[in-house]
């Protein structure tokens, strides 16, 4: 029995015990979910189009917010890596803000932008920005100084050194920062959608709570996790494997 067969067997066993435990314990159906109820809710929501529409709306928001955070984070990371003064003045602030739970940005976002899409976008950007910036900073500052001297030897300009040596050399760390920024941004988006949106996975989660439908709550949680894992494996995972393979650190 290979490892996947073992995992599948263990999963089926856990789900069977879970299903039987809820059904035969006499627990309140509205309070305790069952695997069959969660699966039925997911299938019904996908077939009816509600979950697809919610997922599409959330995807648009996270794409816009993450794109802004990636560009701003790259610029901030280059500044922190290239300027000792900037590192001394803003480095500790960036680390402290990066550790701040993203939900803490919600009150400020509402005060500045009201209950609007801009408030949600702000929360996503702030949730991602500093993780990306710190990833860029660490990747660049940890490069061997010899690489910079090689660029000078070949007469490269400052911009050519950045684009041909610095950024490619720091790419694995930058990718790690982007992955972390994505995960933080995704969590930030779900928190933001709980307070204001008309469509989105966060809104579907809130609707399930308002309807006392625990199966819907768990179904949306499964979709949130599944989408996050899918993006990590199919987007960042593929790029990361290719980058490492080019450096001889992983199979192509």
C-alpha positions as CSV (number, residue, x, y, z in Angstrom):
1,X,0.0,0.0,0.0
2,X,1.5,3.3,-1.1
3,X,1.4,6.5,0.8
4,X,-1.6,7.9,-1.0
5,X,-3.6,4.8,-0.4
6,X,-2.8,5.0,3.3
7,X,-3.8,8.7,3.4
8,X,-7.1,7.9,1.6
9,X,-7.8,5.0,3.9
10,X,-7.2,7.1,7.0
11,X,-9.3,10.0,5.6
12,X,-12.3,7.6,4.9
13,X,-12.0,6.1,8.3
14,X,-12.0,9.5,10.0
15,X,-15.0,10.7,8.0
16,X,-16.9,7.5,8.7
17,X,-16.4,7.8,12.4
18,X,-17.3,11.4,12.3
19,X,-20.5,10.8,10.4
20,X,-21.6,7.9,12.6
21,X,-20.7,9.8,15.8
22,X,-22.9,12.8,14.9
23,X,-25.8,10.7,13.6
24,X,-26.0,8.2,16.4
25,X,-25.2,10.6,19.3
26,X,-28.5,12.5,18.8
27,X,-26.6,15.8,18.5
28,X,-28.4,18.8,17.1
29,X,-28.3,18.8,13.3
30,X,-28.0,22.6,13.1
31,X,-25.0,22.6,15.4
32,X,-22.8,19.7,14.4
33,X,-21.9,19.2,10.7
34,X,-21.6,15.8,9.0
35,X,-19.3,14.9,6.1
36,X,-22.3,14.0,4.0
37,X,-24.0,17.2,4.8
38,X,-20.9,19.3,3.9
39,X,-20.4,17.4,0.6
40,X,-24.1,17.8,-0.3
41,X,-23.9,21.5,0.4
42,X,-20.8,21.9,-1.7
43,X,-22.3,20.0,-4.6
44,X,-25.6,21.9,-4.4
45,X,-23.8,25.3,-4.2
46,X,-21.6,24.5,-7.2
47,X,-24.4,23.1,-9.3
48,X,-26.6,26.1,-8.5
49,X,-23.8,28.5,-9.3
50,X,-23.8,30.3,-5.9
51,X,-20.3,29.1,-4.9
52,X,-18.8,29.6,-8.3
53,X,-20.1,33.2,-8.3
54,X,-18.7,33.8,-4.8
55,X,-15.4,32.2,-5.7
56,X,-15.1,34.3,-8.8
57,X,-15.8,37.5,-6.9
58,X,-13.3,36.7,-4.2
59,X,-10.7,35.8,-6.9
60,X,-11.1,39.2,-8.6
61,X,-10.5,40.9,-5.2
62,X,-7.5,38.9,-4.2
63,X,-5.9,39.3,-7.6
64,X,-6.3,43.0,-7.6
65,X,-5.1,43.4,-4.0
66,X,-2.2,41.0,-4.4
67,X,-1.0,42.6,-7.6
68,X,-0.8,46.0,-5.9
69,X,0.9,44.5,-2.9
70,X,3.4,42.7,-5.1
71,X,4.5,45.8,-6.9
72,X,4.6,48.0,-3.8
73,X,6.3,45.2,-1.8
74,X,9.0,44.8,-4.5
75,X,9.7,48.5,-4.4
76,X,9.8,48.7,-0.6
77,X,12.0,45.6,-0.5
78,X,14.5,47.0,-2.9
79,X,14.6,50.2,-0.9
80,X,15.2,48.3,2.4
81,X,17.9,46.2,0.8
82,X,19.6,49.0,-1.0
83,X,19.7,51.6,1.7
84,X,21.2,51.1,5.1
85,X,19.4,54.2,6.4
86,X,16.1,52.8,5.2
87,X,16.8,49.5,6.9
88,X,17.6,51.2,10.2
89,X,14.6,53.5,10.1
90,X,11.9,51.4,8.6
91,X,13.1,47.8,8.9
92,X,11.9,47.3,12.5
93,X,8.6,49.0,11.6
94,X,8.1,46.7,8.7
95,X,8.7,43.6,10.9
96,X,6.4,44.9,13.5
97,X,3.6,45.7,11.1
98,X,4.0,42.4,9.3
99,X,3.3,40.6,12.6
100,X,0.1,42.7,13.0
101,X,-3.0,40.5,12.5
102,X,-4.6,41.6,9.2
103,X,-8.0,41.9,10.9
104,X,-6.6,44.9,12.8
105,X,-6.7,46.9,9.6
106,X,-10.4,46.5,9.2
107,X,-11.5,49.4,11.6
108,X,-9.0,51.7,10.0
109,X,-10.2,50.7,6.5
110,X,-13.8,51.4,7.4
111,X,-13.0,54.8,8.9
112,X,-11.0,55.8,5.8
113,X,-13.1,54.2,3.0
114,X,-16.4,53.3,4.6
115,X,-18.1,50.0,3.9
116,X,-16.9,49.7,0.3
117,X,-14.8,47.6,-2.0
118,X,-11.9,50.0,-1.5
119,X,-11.9,49.1,2.2
120,X,-11.6,45.4,1.4
121,X,-8.8,46.1,-1.2
122,X,-6.9,48.1,1.4
123,X,-7.1,45.3,3.9
124,X,-5.8,42.8,1.4
125,X,-2.9,45.1,0.3
126,X,-1.9,45.8,3.9
127,X,-2.1,42.1,4.8
128,X,0.3,41.1,1.9
129,X,2.6,44.1,1.5
130,X,5.1,43.7,4.3
131,X,5.6,40.0,3.9
132,X,6.5,40.5,0.3
133,X,8.8,43.5,1.1
134,X,10.6,41.5,3.8
135,X,11.0,38.5,1.5
136,X,12.6,40.8,-1.2
137,X,14.9,42.5,1.4
138,X,16.1,39.2,2.9
139,X,16.7,37.6,-0.5
140,X,18.8,40.5,-1.6
141,X,20.8,41.1,1.6
142,X,21.7,37.5,1.9
143,X,23.3,37.3,-1.6
144,X,27.1,36.8,-1.5
145,X,28.9,40.1,-2.0
146,X,31.0,38.4,-4.7
147,X,28.1,38.6,-7.1
148,X,28.1,42.4,-6.9
149,X,31.8,42.5,-7.6
150,X,31.3,40.2,-10.6
151,X,28.7,42.7,-12.1
152,X,31.2,45.6,-11.6
153,X,33.9,43.6,-13.3
154,X,31.8,43.2,-16.4
155,X,30.9,46.9,-16.4
156,X,27.2,46.5,-15.6
157,X,25.2,49.5,-14.7
158,X,23.4,49.7,-11.4
159,X,20.1,48.8,-13.1
160,X,21.7,46.0,-15.0
161,X,23.1,44.5,-11.8
162,X,19.6,44.6,-10.2
163,X,17.8,43.0,-13.2
164,X,20.5,40.5,-14.2
165,X,22.2,39.5,-10.9
166,X,20.4,40.7,-7.8
167,X,16.8,39.8,-8.6
168,X,17.5,36.5,-10.2
169,X,19.8,35.5,-7.3
170,X,17.2,36.5,-4.8
171,X,14.3,34.9,-6.6
172,X,13.8,31.9,-4.3
173,X,13.5,34.2,-1.2
174,X,11.3,36.5,-3.2
175,X,9.0,33.7,-4.1
176,X,8.8,32.6,-0.5
177,X,7.8,36.2,0.4
178,X,5.2,36.2,-2.3
179,X,3.7,32.9,-1.1
180,X,3.5,34.2,2.4
181,X,2.0,37.4,1.2
182,X,-0.6,35.5,-0.8
183,X,-1.7,33.5,2.2
184,X,-1.9,36.6,4.4
185,X,-3.8,38.4,1.7
186,X,-6.2,35.5,1.2
187,X,-7.0,35.4,5.0
188,X,-7.3,39.2,5.0
189,X,-9.8,39.1,2.2
190,X,-12.0,36.5,4.0
191,X,-12.0,38.7,7.1
192,X,-12.9,41.7,5.1
193,X,-15.7,40.0,3.2
194,X,-17.3,39.2,6.5
195,X,-18.1,42.8,7.1
196,X,-19.0,44.1,3.6
197,X,-19.5,42.5,0.3
198,X,-22.6,41.4,-1.7
199,X,-20.8,38.3,-3.2
200,X,-17.8,36.4,-2.1
201,X,-16.8,33.3,-0.1
202,X,-16.6,35.4,3.1
203,X,-20.2,36.5,2.5
204,X,-21.3,32.9,2.0
205,X,-19.7,32.0,5.3
206,X,-21.6,34.8,7.0
207,X,-24.9,33.7,5.4
208,X,-24.4,30.2,6.7
209,X,-23.9,31.5,10.2
210,X,-27.0,33.7,9.9
211,X,-29.1,30.7,8.7
212,X,-27.7,28.5,11.4
213,X,-26.5,26.2,8.6
214,X,-23.4,24.6,10.1
215,X,-22.9,22.4,7.0
216,X,-22.8,25.6,4.8
217,X,-20.3,27.2,7.1
218,X,-18.0,24.1,7.0
219,X,-18.6,23.8,3.2
220,X,-17.4,27.3,2.6
221,X,-14.4,26.7,4.9
222,X,-13.5,23.7,2.8
223,X,-13.7,25.8,-0.4
224,X,-11.5,28.5,1.1
225,X,-8.9,26.0,2.1
226,X,-9.1,24.1,-1.3
227,X,-8.7,27.3,-3.3
228,X,-5.7,28.4,-1.2
229,X,-4.0,25.0,-1.6
230,X,-4.8,25.0,-5.4
231,X,-3.1,28.4,-5.9
232,X,-0.1,27.4,-3.8
233,X,0.4,24.1,-5.7
234,X,-0.5,25.2,-9.3
235,X,0.9,28.7,-9.3
236,X,3.6,29.2,-6.7
237,X,4.6,25.5,-6.5
238,X,5.2,25.2,-10.2
239,X,7.3,28.4,-10.4
240,X,9.3,27.5,-7.3
241,X,10.1,24.0,-8.6
242,X,11.3,25.5,-11.9
243,X,13.5,28.0,-10.2
244,X,15.0,25.4,-7.9
245,X,15.5,23.0,-10.8
246,X,17.5,25.7,-12.8
247,X,19.8,25.9,-9.7
248,X,20.2,22.2,-9.5
249,X,18.3,22.1,-6.2
250,X,15.3,20.1,-7.3
251,X,14.3,17.8,-10.1
252,X,12.9,19.5,-13.2
